[in-house]
Amino acid sequence: MSKERLIIYIISDSIGETAEQVAKAGISQFDFTNYEIRRYPHMTDKIQLTEIIDRAKDENALIIFTMVVNELSEYITDACSHYDIPYIDVMSPVIYSMSHALQMTPKKEAGLHRKLDATYFRRIAAIEFAVKYDDGKDPRGLKKADLILVGISRTSKTPLSMYLAHKKIKVANVPLVPEVQLAKELLEVNPKKIIGLTTDPVKLTQIRQERLKALGLKQEANYASMERILEEMDYSEKVMKRLNCPVIDVSTKAVEESASIIMEILREIGYEIKNSK
């Protein structure tokens, strides 16, 4: 005779989402809709577990659990066996098989999967931030940024912003152009989170000429002239002095090298770079 109603207890030392998904996937294989799932997350105490198991026994419930700590997993298993409560241990067989295949000892730390997800989403958020506030598009982002890069055109502001975003650092960048007034937000933020970028004028001339060529424009344009570049560099130097920010010469550095220097500067001024790997 089939049960008229099924109560499923989800017990986890994390949030219990994995066990709940397993429960739903399993129940979907039956023409049965009269069930209730009760989730008990962050269970790390035997006293709490005893109370939950007692309730499960009284309600003839099914227990599905994900516990990575052996002691707690064994405690639930023993209690369920003693009271003849049906149970499913989701994690132990998976961890055991992987440990055997990898020839490694598992960490046995609750919530690691969730931590990895959080890291991924922080990285995505930083990348989206870098795109949104690239090239001074919206000065309102300057106060929200972890770091602001300033420099004239073609000083690697965007590549550096994207590289640092993958380190979960929210970066805005601002082009310095003599004819464009500085955004008031740039003058209002903490100067410690501003870094200036500069480069060799001869190399910059070559880079800008290649840029014009790629765009199908004449290389003699003012944008790539030495006179214009020196004018911009003189202006940017004055702005960086006004901002009182550190300056990095990127002319002979790869993006990775410049980023490493920037991160070291941030550490020196007390900015905590969390989980940057």
GIVENWO-V483773 format. One line per field, one symbol per residue. ss: DSSP state (h for helix, s for strand, l for the rest). phi: phi as a letter, one per 40 degrees, with the letter a starting at -180 (. if undefined). A space follows every 50 residues. Layout:
BEGIN
ss = ???
phi = ???
END
This chain:
BEGIN
ss = lllllsssssssllllhhhhhhhhhhhlllllllsssssslllllhhhhh hhhhhhhhlllssssslllhhhhhhhhhhhhhllllssshhhhhhhhhhh hhlllllllllhhhhhhhhhhhhhhhhhhhhhlhhhllhhhhhlllssss slllllhhhhhhhhhlllllsssssllllllllhhhhhllhhhsssssll hhhhhhhhhhhhhhlllllllhhhlhhhhhhhhhhhhhhhhhhllssssl llllhhhhhhhhhhhhhhlllllllll
phi = .cccabbbcbbacbcgcccccccccccccbcabcbbbbbbcfcbbccccc ccccccccbfccbbbbbccddcccccdccccccfccabcccdcccccccc ccfbcccfbcgcccccccccccccccccccccbcfgdaccccccccabbb icdgbgccdccccccccgbcbbbbcbbdcbccccccccccccbbbcbbac ccccdccccccccccgbcccdddbcccccccccccccccccccfbcbbcc cbbcdccccccccccccccgccccfcc
END
